Structures are given as C-alpha cells and as structure tokens.
Amino acid sequence: MESESGLSERYEIKGGDFSRAGTISTTIKRILQEIGIPPDIITRTAIAAYEAEMNVVMYADEAVVTLNLTPEAIHININDKGPGIVDIDLAMKEGFSTATAKMREMGFGAGMGLPNIKRNADKFMISSVVGKGTTYDIILYLDGKE
Amino acid sequence: MKRHYFHSIRIDEDKCEGRMKCLRICPTQAIRIRKGKAHILEEKCIDCGECITACPGGAIVPLTDPFGELNKFKHTIAIPSPSLYAQFGREILPNKIVAGLKKLGFNEVFDLAYECGEVSFAIQEYLREYKGVRPVIHNACPTIVRLIQVKYPSLIEHISRINIPRELAAREMKKQKSKELGVDEKDIGAFYITPCPVKMISIRQPAEKKKSNLDGAISISDIYGPLLSAMEGIEKGSYRKGLESICILGIGWAISGGMSRTLRLKNSITVSGLNEILKVFDDIEMGKLKHIDFVEAYSCHQGCVGGSLTVENLYVSHNKILKLMETLEYEQIKACPDIREVRKKYAQRYFLREGRLEPRPLKPLDTNLAQAIKKRKDKEMIYESLPKIDCGVCGSPTCQTFAEDVVTGEADITDCIFTLPEKIKNLPAEVTKALSNVVPMDPTKDQKQTAKHMRGGT
C-alpha cells in the first residue's frame, strides 16, 4: 500500500522477547524526528506504538509491524499471531488485564495498554480472531484533519 | 531563520590532522571531516567535551577564560566546583585549596559545596510538593539540558525548575559584596573553576537565554599548576580543621549519585555517560520510568570529576570524594545549611530557575513534509548501497550520517571511497588500462584493500 509520496517500513517482533521490547517504537520515533514531524505527535505515536508492541511481546507469538507515512497521516498496522482477544470491549476498559502475576511483577499488565493507545491515536481500530491473532491499526493525522 | 548557537569548543585548523578520533566519539554525530580538517556542526553540538579528550593532537580546545580576565574587575570571587577538591593528594584538604585560590589573586573564594547543600535541600522540598510529569531530571549538568533541547524536546518539562548552585552563589555573593564594599555589582567578577567546557558555554549562553550571574570560567587544568605552587607553604593544620567548613551534602555534587545518596532519595536513579543517558531518556520518553521521582544524570562518566578539564584520574577522584564524604560523616561535621532557613528561602521562590527552556530540535531533512519523506526514502536507498562499515573516510562519522549528508546536499555520493572503482570504470579506456595494475576494477572485490590503498595514497 505504499504510495508515491509515502514511506513504508516493516518490522518483526517475537512474543516473549522482553529484552528487545520497545526497539520498534524507538526506531519509528527516530524516523519521525528526522522527517520533522511535530514533537507532540511523535510522542503520541511512540507511546501508542510502544503499548501495542508490549501487547505483542506479552501475549502473542509474533507480529509484523508496518509503518506507513504520507504527508497526510502516520499509519501503524500491527498484525499478530497469537491467542487473540476474547472480549475486545472488556479489554479496552482501563484497569482490565489478563497479565500473569509474573508480568505484573515486572511492572507490566496494569490494564492501561489498549486505553493508552486509544488516547494517543487519532483513530484506533482493533479486531481479533480467538486462536488466530489480533490486528491493530493506529492512525495519527498530520494535516489537522480527522 | 537561522539561529546561531555559541559553542565552547574550537578546532585549531593548524593542529588538526583529520585523524577522525573526534568524528567517531561524538555522541550526537556533530563532527565532519572536510578537506582533511574537522568541523563542528553547530546545531548538533551539545558541548559535552568528548572530542577534546579524544583528540590525539590537542587540536580541539575548550574556550575558557584566561587568568588575565581578573584584572577587569575591582573585586573578584572564585567559585570552585566541588570536583576541584578531588584533584590533589590526600593530604591536601578543601580548606587548603580554598586558601591557595586566595593566594592566586582572588579577593574572595566562595565554597560552592555549601550552596550545593542548600540546593540539595531545595530539591528535596521541590520533589515533596511536585505534581508534574515524572521523573524530574536534574539540571546541574548543562550537557544534559542541551541534549534534551536537541534530541528529547518532549522531556523539557521534566527538567528540574530549581536553579543551579553556581548561579545562585554568584548572584548572592555579588549582592552581598556590593553592599558590603560599596562597589557596583558590575565591578565584581565571579569566576567558576570548571571541570568541563560546557559550563563555560552555560555562562556565555545560558540554555534559558538569560544572562548568567557568572562572569567567566577558568578550567581546573589551567589553574592546577599555579594552584599547586600557591598551596606550598600553607599550613596543613589539623585534619578536622581542614574539613570543618565543608558541607557533606554539597561535596556529593562532584560525583554521580552523590546528591541522591546524601539526600537519601528513595525513588531516584543515577546515570552517567552519554550513551547510557540516551537509553534512560528513551525509556522516560516511552513513559517507562513514571514510578521514578528523580534522575541524577551527568554527561561525564562518574559525574563532574570525570570532566574533560580535570587533571586527576576520574576513578581516583571519584573515590576521593567518597572518602571525603565518609570522613565528614564519621567526624560528624555538620557544616551544612540550616534546613529551616532553606525552607524559608524556598517559600520566597529564592531557588527557582529564571527564564524558560525552549526546545532546539534538529533541522528535519526538509521543511516540506512530502519532500522530507522522499528524502528519507532516498536516504535509506543510499544507505543500502553503502558498505555499512562506518570507516569515516568520507568525512561523516557513519554510513547512516553519510547517507543523510548526501540527501541534504552536504556531501556527495562520490565522497564514499567504495564508489571509487565505479568512477574509474567511467574513465576513458586508456586511463582505465593504465590504472588497472594499481586499483582493482571490480567494486565488489577487495574493497578493503582498495580503501586501505587509497587512504595511504592520499
């Protein structure tokens, strides 16, 4: 879906790889900085991307992250293979989490991840098939349009 | 609009041999070698001083003030960084150093450790009532402040609003002395004895764009020799006497972690060395460290004792400060400010930093978004065609920065030594034939030998 005026990058993450968690959002942040995206939008993008990345690391087996950047919008698509989410509405509630005790011990799983993505993105779409995986679409607009 | 940034580092072109040590060590990739000489890119430089230490030819010089500047003032005050106390042998105690500075011609020496102590208490107060974004980032190291302005503009809000001790000390001493001696504040010169070049810059061009209360900085390395001679003949005195006016809270400011330790801050972390700081700042930006209250960060390893203008080995001086702190604790020397007084002053906003910190984000690839995106794509394409060994022969520190320099027009793709065999291919046949014995014609083969050969040849 790369257009003439757009930039497209593709990354892969493995579930359970806590040591590399956060590297994709950092990479995305650096690209946006080089291009000169306003700092507040970069921060929001990086936080949303980081939360999604953490979700994959915590729950999924693997995922492909694509960044599509046009002068109009930043679009991050994450496609994971994993258990999927049973009840998305419930998962979107602040404080709800299926994190294990071990994850909580590490400081994760406060149930703020998905709501945090929603708060920072202009548009957030999530769909899931139980037993197959979850797809996240995070969009931030650059031209002031919604 | 082009903003001009003032820097505390100069390159002596006569001495520079283009040996690339600075090119490789610069943490913000602010150095380029052009026509065999190093150049600093103003907007990227954060005055950390790494290049000064790295240069084997002594061609990179810090801009500090010569001693002669003292004559411009009717009354002079030396304000030494606590790291100065760690530069001499064990038997030379702080009081002797202060006496030595006076003998060098300063009318007055203000022990900055005392003011550091006051500010430590002020930071404690600040953190107690703080409601803003966490963690608060310590602002004593001007390189850290500049790094945030340039690379982490979104963290500006995290920077502590408490003023730094050297500025407060200069401000108060000038007020006090002007009253006491009946001279104009303008005629009183306050000089900081500095362990690093960036403090110089923070005096000439404060990050908050306000005028500094200090009038200059003299490097520890410049004053070391004269001070050593001046201290000869000064009575050693008793061990206790040599320490009795020294504030333990303030001494800790010379080393990384010293302040958090003396304040017994529970939720604080300490980080030193720029590459480590980049990792911590990335985490703060991600919101990973919200549960931390305070980050003590120093660009130099081990804190100010590791500054590029110090003399003693930084691990030795780090240890000396630790020992000094232990001794003060053991001897129960309480030369620190009265916390009740500090609270009173705090309530009067005495410690608040004046002026505003603005971001100084790096120039994007292009001001037009569509163009910038295109250039970023071109940059990746160029990067992919490069050998990715960061040899630096082109004059840019890494293949990544070289690719960026090409798309922004700062460099030409043919500056890359590995594109050379391609260029030769396009030469007239007879030249190619004559050269074929010297340079391999296939760019994929023997690249390293080619590079070596060409470097030796020019």
Contacts between the chains, C-beta under 8 A, distances in Angstrom:
chain1	res1	chain2	res2	distance
A	5	B	370	5.1
A	5	B	373	6.4
A	5	B	374	7.1
A	6	B	373	6.7
A	7	B	373	5.0
A	7	B	376	5.8
A	7	B	377	5.4
A	22	B	282	7.5
A	22	B	283	7.6
A	22	B	286	6.0
A	22	B	288	7.5
A	25	B	286	6.7
A	26	B	282	5.6
A	26	B	286	7.8
A	29	B	285	7.4
A	31	B	376	6.7
A	33	B	361	7.6
A	33	B	362	7.2
A	33	B	364	7.9
A	34	B	364	6.6
A	34	B	365	5.7
A	34	B	372	7.8
A	34	B	376	6.0
A	34	B	379	8.0
A	34	B	404	7.6
A	35	B	364	5.8
A	35	B	365	6.2
A	35	B	369	7.2
A	35	B	372	4.4
A	35	B	373	6.0
A	35	B	376	5.5
A	36	B	361	8.0
A	36	B	363	7.9
A	36	B	364	2.4
A	36	B	365	6.9
A	36	B	366	7.3
A	36	B	367	6.9
A	36	B	369	7.2
A	36	B	372	5.4
A	39	B	153	4.8
A	39	B	154	5.2
A	39	B	359	6.7
A	39	B	361	6.6
A	40	B	154	7.3
A	42	B	154	7.2
A	43	B	154	4.6
A	43	B	285	6.9
A	46	B	285	6.6
A	46	B	286	6.5
A	47	B	286	6.8
A	47	B	287	6.0
A	50	B	286	4.9
A	50	B	287	7.7
A	69	B	373	6.0
A	70	B	373	7.2
A	71	B	369	4.4
A	71	B	370	4.5
A	71	B	373	6.6
A	107	B	291	7.5
A	142	B	369	6.7
